[in-house]
Amino acid sequence: MPVRYAIEVIDEEFVVEVVTLAQVERMEARLASGKKGVVSGELAAGDDGYNQPWSWHLVPATVHTADVAIEVCDGRPSMVEDNLEYWLGTVKQFCPWQASVAARLP
């Protein structure tokens, strides 16, 4: 039952995939509300077939929404891409604070 969502951060976008009913419910609630907040997950190398044009993705089972997160993992998708080794090896997660769920993808 994987479901994909477009996540907008400022003027950039990335795609996440979620795999549990609870994750889908949280993403649908955020989509319906239009609320901005944290969309977070563990970083992994490669686009996993859906997060183009980025060369990273969030591990589906770890994707979640939150109201707050630590500052070190906040940023834009391009920041992760521009310093990928650091993000994958040191930060290990991506949690943009001003993320909005822009769309459920087919």
C-alpha atoms as a printed R data frame, in Angstrom:
    type eleno elety resid chain resno      x      y      z
1   ATOM     1    CA   MET     A     1  0.000  0.000  0.000
2   ATOM     2    CA   PRO     A     2  2.789  2.512 -0.561
3   ATOM     3    CA   VAL     A     3  1.443  6.033 -1.107
4   ATOM     4    CA   ARG     A     4  3.514  8.950 -2.355
5   ATOM     5    CA   TYR     A     5  3.213 12.623 -1.479
6   ATOM     6    CA   ALA     A     6  4.812 15.768 -2.859
7   ATOM     7    CA   ILE     A     7  6.310 17.836 -0.050
8   ATOM     8    CA   GLU     A     8  6.921 21.544 -0.607
9   ATOM     9    CA   VAL     A     9  9.617 23.419  1.284
10  ATOM    10    CA   ILE     A    10  9.789 27.135  0.472
11  ATOM    11    CA   ASP     A    11 10.224 27.026 -3.326
12  ATOM    12    CA   GLU     A    12 11.433 23.427 -3.658
13  ATOM    13    CA   GLU     A    13  9.736 20.042 -3.676
14  ATOM    14    CA   PHE     A    14 10.618 16.456 -2.858
15  ATOM    15    CA   VAL     A    15  8.614 13.230 -2.753
16  ATOM    16    CA   VAL     A    16  8.091 10.854  0.149
17  ATOM    17    CA   GLU     A    17  6.603  7.397  0.188
18  ATOM    18    CA   VAL     A    18  4.686  6.116  3.214
19  ATOM    19    CA   VAL     A    19  3.803  2.517  3.894
20  ATOM    20    CA   THR     A    20  1.454  2.296  6.864
21  ATOM    21    CA   LEU     A    21 -2.152  3.332  7.351
22  ATOM    22    CA   ALA     A    22 -1.125  5.581 10.266
23  ATOM    23    CA   GLN     A    23  1.385  7.398  8.045
24  ATOM    24    CA   VAL     A    24 -1.207  7.858  5.295
25  ATOM    25    CA   GLU     A    25 -3.722  9.224  7.806
26  ATOM    26    CA   ARG     A    26 -1.197 11.765  9.127
27  ATOM    27    CA   MET     A    27 -0.193 12.864  5.621
28  ATOM    28    CA   GLU     A    28 -3.832 13.154  4.518
29  ATOM    29    CA   ALA     A    29 -4.629 15.260  7.594
30  ATOM    30    CA   ARG     A    30 -1.725 17.580  6.850
31  ATOM    31    CA   LEU     A    31 -2.752 17.790  3.182
32  ATOM    32    CA   ALA     A    32 -6.360 18.635  4.077
33  ATOM    33    CA   SER     A    33 -5.387 21.255  6.648
34  ATOM    34    CA   GLY     A    34 -2.744 22.972  4.520
35  ATOM    35    CA   LYS     A    35 -0.733 23.313  7.730
36  ATOM    36    CA   LYS     A    36  3.010 23.820  7.476
37  ATOM    37    CA   GLY     A    37  5.243 21.924  9.841
38  ATOM    38    CA   VAL     A    38  7.853 19.215  9.995
39  ATOM    39    CA   VAL     A    39  7.856 16.257  7.620
40  ATOM    40    CA   SER     A    40 10.747 14.113  8.762
41  ATOM    41    CA   GLY     A    41 12.483 10.850  8.088
42  ATOM    42    CA   GLU     A    42 15.749  8.962  7.896
43  ATOM    43    CA   LEU     A    43 17.880  9.840  4.863
44  ATOM    44    CA   ALA     A    44 19.130  7.219  2.415
45  ATOM    45    CA   ALA     A    45 21.160  7.455 -0.787
46  ATOM    46    CA   GLY     A    46 19.488  7.300 -4.197
47  ATOM    47    CA   ASP     A    47 16.122  8.619 -5.345
48  ATOM    48    CA   ASP     A    48 14.556  5.145 -4.802
49  ATOM    49    CA   GLY     A    49 12.748  5.510 -8.116
50  ATOM    50    CA   TYR     A    50 10.478  8.383 -7.078
51  ATOM    51    CA   ASN     A    51 12.370 11.342 -5.563
52  ATOM    52    CA   GLN     A    52 13.777 12.864 -8.735
53  ATOM    53    CA   PRO     A    53 15.756 15.033 -9.309
54  ATOM    54    CA   TRP     A    54 17.362 14.408 -5.922
55  ATOM    55    CA   SER     A    55 19.961 11.700 -5.271
56  ATOM    56    CA   TRP     A    56 18.503 10.879 -1.839
57  ATOM    57    CA   HIS     A    57 15.165  9.872 -0.322
58  ATOM    58    CA   LEU     A    58 13.553  9.406  3.072
59  ATOM    59    CA   VAL     A    59 13.224  5.791  4.190
60  ATOM    60    CA   PRO     A    60  9.474  5.136  3.848
61  ATOM    61    CA   ALA     A    61  8.958  3.403  7.197
62  ATOM    62    CA   THR     A    62 10.521  6.392  9.021
63  ATOM    63    CA   VAL     A    63  8.483  9.230  7.473
64  ATOM    64    CA   HIS     A    64  6.359 11.182  9.950
65  ATOM    65    CA   THR     A    65  4.919 14.610 10.652
66  ATOM    66    CA   ALA     A    66  5.609 16.731 13.705
67  ATOM    67    CA   ASP     A    67  5.154 20.242 15.004
68  ATOM    68    CA   VAL     A    68  8.821 20.726 15.956
69  ATOM    69    CA   ALA     A    69 12.207 19.094 15.342
70  ATOM    70    CA   ILE     A    70 15.850 19.776 16.068
71  ATOM    71    CA   GLU     A    71 17.406 22.528 13.990
72  ATOM    72    CA   VAL     A    72 20.329 20.507 12.629
73  ATOM    73    CA   CYS     A    73 18.059 18.541 10.269
74  ATOM    74    CA   ASP     A    74 16.074 21.564  9.035
75  ATOM    75    CA   GLY     A    75 16.722 22.840  5.530
76  ATOM    76    CA   ARG     A    76 15.712 22.710  1.899
77  ATOM    77    CA   PRO     A    77 16.047 19.689 -0.410
78  ATOM    78    CA   SER     A    78 18.838 21.450 -2.331
79  ATOM    79    CA   MET     A    79 20.841 21.829  0.889
80  ATOM    80    CA   VAL     A    80 20.805 18.049  1.326
81  ATOM    81    CA   GLU     A    81 21.779 17.547 -2.305
82  ATOM    82    CA   ASP     A    82 24.598 20.108 -2.178
83  ATOM    83    CA   ASN     A    83 26.256 18.462  0.832
84  ATOM    84    CA   LEU     A    84 24.973 14.898  0.538
85  ATOM    85    CA   GLU     A    85 27.860 13.130  2.296
86  ATOM    86    CA   TYR     A    86 27.437 15.326  5.380
87  ATOM    87    CA   TRP     A    87 23.673 14.829  5.515
88  ATOM    88    CA   LEU     A    88 23.857 11.052  4.967
89  ATOM    89    CA   GLY     A    89 26.845 10.464  7.240
90  ATOM    90    CA   THR     A    90 26.401 12.998 10.031
91  ATOM    91    CA   VAL     A    91 22.859 14.389 10.184
92  ATOM    92    CA   LYS     A    92 21.205 11.162  8.953
93  ATOM    93    CA   GLN     A    93 17.705 12.654  8.825
94  ATOM    94    CA   PHE     A    94 15.891 15.461  7.065
95  ATOM    95    CA   CYS     A    95 13.223 17.439  8.904
96  ATOM    96    CA   PRO     A    96 12.345 20.691  7.140
97  ATOM    97    CA   TRP     A    97 10.356 22.910  9.514
98  ATOM    98    CA   GLN     A    98  8.292 24.756  6.911
99  ATOM    99    CA   ALA     A    99  7.166 21.707  4.936
100 ATOM   100    CA   SER     A   100  3.689 21.373  3.522
101 ATOM   101    CA   VAL     A   101  2.089 18.307  1.998
102 ATOM   102    CA   ALA     A   102  1.353 19.686 -1.461
103 ATOM   103    CA   ALA     A   103 -0.298 16.673 -3.135
104 ATOM   104    CA   ARG     A   104 -1.011 12.969 -3.012
105 ATOM   105    CA   LEU     A   105  0.610 11.473 -6.084
106 ATOM   106    CA   PRO     A   106 -0.857  8.791 -8.349
